[in-house]
Amino acid sequence: MLALLSLESWQSLKGVGILTGLLISLIPALLWGTLPLVSAKVGGTPHHQVFGMTIGALLFSVAVFFIVPPELNATVVVVSFISGLCWAFGQFYQFAAMKAIGVSKTMPLSTGMQLAGAAVCGIVIFHEWDTAFRMILGLTALVLIVIGVLFTSKEKRNSPDQKTNTMVKGIFLIVLSTLGYVSYIVILRSFQIDGWSAIFPQSIGMILGAVVMSGKRVKSLYNRHTAYNIVSGFMWAGGNISLLIATKLEGIAISFSMSQIGTVLSTLGGIFILGEKKTKNQMVLLMIGCILIILGGVLLGFTKG
């Protein structure tokens, strides 16, 4: 998580109107929803995409470091660094899944799995849903998300074996991505690390993780594809800042829920901007699945109070 303002600065935000708060809540959806499209358009391998993105995030964190000096200690540095490594792992495999099955398939599946994974960790590790109402709401949300994921992963009948194998590979990559993303969130929360303090050491972990994932390929990453993907890093950072501000203004339920709209942007963008082909039946199932995943995300947001 990233942050730009000091705690005292939040006091000045109390006078901001509800409409402004809602508009800020839409910024993460806009930035994160279009980020996969931008990265896919500029091209490159998943290694280029992650490396460029982490460079952008690091540059952003350095600027924030001097604007708002963080409160750092050994725990904050180590935990944030490890969470950055986990993020790089998750982001790499999400990009790899996009290459395998396309943005319009990957993003709803990835979002659904992340929401479900985070919810399960919330129950098992953090003992959330401590009332009957929250339990009912949460379980309903999980059911909607699972059904939505099944709808978005539905393949055309009588698909060739090669296409089926590609889809299986894509889902496997998304599972790996989800493990990285959920670990990134759970680690920070387990130690109650404030996003304001985590930004700089986390970004160092992110870029080191990108280098490790690239291995011997790192020498070939210094080209225009990596440079263009730095923009993705700025988009990711901007989305995080906006989400933090929106959470302070509107609460986690509304801000978290609004951020899920980005899934629809990614899905539609993959079809209409990147030209990913869908049959009429697949298009209907995909949109139904996206709607169910978003509804599930909204309900999960309200289980957090």
Secondary structure, DSSP 8 states (H G I E B T S, - for coil): ----S-GGGGGGGTTS-HHHHHHHHHHHHHHHHHHHHHHHHH---HHHHHHHHHHHHHHHHHHHHHHS-----HHHHHHHHHHHHHHHHHHHHHHHHHHHH-HHHHHHHHHHHHHHHHHHHHHHTT----SHHHHHHHHHHHHHHHHHHHHHT---TT--HHHHHHHHHHHHHHHHHHHHHHHHHHHHHHTT--HHHHHHHHHHHHHHHHHHHHGGGGGG--SHHHHHTHHHHHHHHHHHHHHHHHHHHH-HHHHHHHHTTHHHHHHHHHHHTS-----HHHHHHHHHHHHHHHHHHHHHHHHT-
